[in-house]
Amino acid sequence: MNKKTAPLLIGTAVVVLVTLAFTLFAASLTGRFWDFPGMDEARASMKALPMEIGKWQAVEGREISDKAIKMLQIQDSYILRTYTHADTGENVHLTLMVGPAGKITVHTPEICFGGRDFEKEAARVRVPISVQTQSEDGEIREIQDAFWRVDFIGRSLDINNRISFYWGVSSGDAWEAVERPRLHYRTKRFVYKLQAEAYSGAGDDNDTVKRFLEDCLPTIHEHLSQCY
C-alpha cells in the first residue's frame, strides 16, 4: 500500500463498516435476516385461541392482503376473526398477530384507517383494563393491561357510522400502550399486537370493545408465550 492509495482504501473500509452496522441495526428492528427462537411456539399458541370464549363466538374473517403480510412480515402469524356475543348480538372484529417488533408496532389505526370516509373524532386515549388469570397450579394473578383507544366517525349518514379501535402490544405478559413502541421494544425480535374494533350508532355507548376485552383477555393471556 503506497501513501497515495492508503487514505482511499481506509475511507472505503469505513464506509463499508458503517453501511454494515446500519444494515444490521435495521435488521434487528425489522426482523430481517434473523431466525426467531420461540417464534414457532408463539405462533402456535396464538392460533390456538378458542373460537368460543364465554358468550363470545367467532367466525374466521377475511385474510390480510398479501401486500400487508409482506410489509408487516407476518406470513402465517396472525388470526382475523369476528366475535359475536350470544345474548346481545354485539360484534367485535379481532386481529391478533405476532411478528417483528419494528414492523407491526408502528402501523396504527390513526395511520392506516382515517381517510375520505372517516375522520378521527378525538385524540387517542390510554385505557387501563385489569384482568385476572389463573395458572395451571391454580395461582391467581392480576395483570394490569393497557390499550390505546381512538374513535372515528363516518361522513356518511349510515346508522352505524362510528367505529372504535383498541390496540396494544405485548412481549408475552401485559398488554401495553406506549408512545414510542418501536423504541420501547427494540430489544425484542418479535412481539404480539392486538387490535379490536366495533361499529356503533351515534347514540350508543360505544364500549363494546372494552366489554369484549374484559371478558376475553384472561383467555387471550393463556395463549401468549414469551417473546425474545
SVG drawing of the C-alpha trace seen along z (x, -y; Angstrom):
<svg xmlns="http://www.w3.org/2000/svg" viewBox="-80 -15 84 42">
<polyline fill="none" stroke="black" stroke-width="0.4" points="0.0,0.0 1.5,-3.3 0.8,-6.7 -1.5,-7.8 -3.9,-4.8 -3.9,-4.4 -6.4,-7.1 -8.7,-5.9 -8.7,-2.3 -9.2,-3.4 -12.1,-5.6 -13.7,-2.8 -13.4,-0.4 -15.0,-2.9 -18.0,-3.3 -18.4,0.5 -18.3,0.9 -20.8,-1.9 -23.1,-0.5 -22.9,3.0 -23.5,1.6 -26.6,-0.3 -27.9,2.7 -27.6,5.0 -29.2,2.4 -32.1,2.0 -32.4,5.8 -32.6,6.0 -35.6,3.6 -37.4,5.2 -36.6,8.8 -34.9,9.3 -32.2,12.0 -33.0,13.5 -34.4,16.8 -36.5,16.1 -36.1,18.5 -39.6,19.2 -41.4,17.8 -43.0,21.2 -44.3,21.7 -45.6,18.1 -47.4,18.5 -48.9,21.9 -50.1,20.7 -51.8,17.7 -53.5,19.6 -55.0,22.0 -57.1,19.2 -60.6,20.7 -63.4,19.7 -65.7,19.6 -64.8,17.6 -67.6,17.3 -70.6,16.0 -68.5,14.7 -68.5,16.9 -66.3,16.3 -66.2,16.8 -63.0,16.5 -62.7,13.2 -61.2,12.3 -57.4,12.8 -54.9,10.0 -53.8,8.8 -50.5,10.2 -49.2,6.6 -49.8,6.1 -48.4,9.5 -45.2,8.7 -45.0,5.2 -45.6,6.5 -43.5,9.7 -46.2,11.8 -46.7,14.6 -48.9,17.2 -48.6,15.4 -52.0,13.8 -55.7,14.5 -58.5,12.3 -61.9,13.1 -65.3,11.6 -66.6,12.4 -70.4,12.1 -72.0,12.0 -74.6,14.7 -77.1,12.6 -76.6,9.0 -75.6,9.7 -72.6,7.2 -69.8,7.8 -66.1,7.2 -63.5,7.6 -60.3,9.0 -56.9,9.1 -54.0,10.8 -50.6,11.1 -47.0,11.9 -44.0,10.6 -41.0,8.3 -41.4,5.5 -40.0,2.9 -42.8,3.6 -46.0,4.4 -45.9,1.8 -45.8,-1.3 -48.9,-0.6 -51.8,-2.0 -55.4,-2.8 -54.6,-6.5 -52.2,-5.9 -54.0,-3.1 -57.7,-3.8 -58.5,-7.5 -59.3,-8.9 -62.1,-10.0 -64.9,-8.1 -64.0,-8.5 -62.3,-11.2 -60.8,-10.9 -63.3,-12.1 -60.7,-12.9 -57.1,-12.3 -56.4,-8.7 -56.6,-7.9 -55.0,-5.2 -57.5,-2.7 -56.3,-0.5 -58.0,2.9 -57.3,5.1 -57.8,8.8 -57.1,11.9 -55.6,15.1 -55.1,18.5 -52.0,20.6 -52.1,24.4 -51.4,24.8 -54.4,22.6 -52.5,19.5 -54.5,16.3 -52.5,13.4 -53.8,9.9 -52.5,8.3 -52.7,4.6 -53.3,4.3 -53.4,1.0 -54.6,0.2 -54.9,-2.8 -58.4,-3.8 -59.3,-6.1 -62.8,-6.7 -63.6,-7.6 -66.9,-9.0 -68.1,-8.4 -69.0,-11.2 -71.9,-9.2 -75.4,-9.1 -75.2,-5.3 -76.8,-4.4 -73.7,-2.7 -71.3,-5.4 -68.9,-5.3 -66.0,-2.9 -64.0,-2.4 -60.5,-0.9 -58.5,0.5 -54.9,1.7 -51.9,2.7 -48.6,4.6 -47.3,7.4 -44.0,9.2 -45.7,12.2 -47.0,10.5 -49.2,7.5 -50.6,5.6 -49.1,2.1 -49.9,-1.2 -46.7,-3.1 -45.8,-6.3 -42.8,-5.0 -43.3,-1.3 -40.6,-0.7 -38.0,-2.1 -39.7,-0.5 -39.5,3.0 -36.1,2.5 -34.6,5.4 -37.3,7.8 -37.0,9.9 -40.8,10.3 -43.9,9.2 -47.6,9.6 -50.1,7.0 -53.8,7.0 -56.3,4.8 -60.1,4.9 -62.8,2.7 -66.5,2.3 -69.1,0.2 -71.8,-1.6 -74.5,-4.3 -74.2,-7.9 -76.3,-7.3 -74.6,-4.1 -72.2,-3.9 -69.6,-2.6 -67.9,-0.5 -68.5,2.9 -64.8,3.5 -63.9,2.8 -66.6,5.3 -65.2,7.8 -61.7,7.3 -62.8,7.6 -64.4,10.9 -61.8,12.4 -58.4,11.1 -57.9,13.8 -58.2,16.4 -56.1,14.4 -53.3,14.2 -53.3,18.0 -52.3,18.1 -49.3,15.8 -45.8,17.1 -42.6,15.3 -41.1,13.1 -37.4,12.8"/>
</svg>
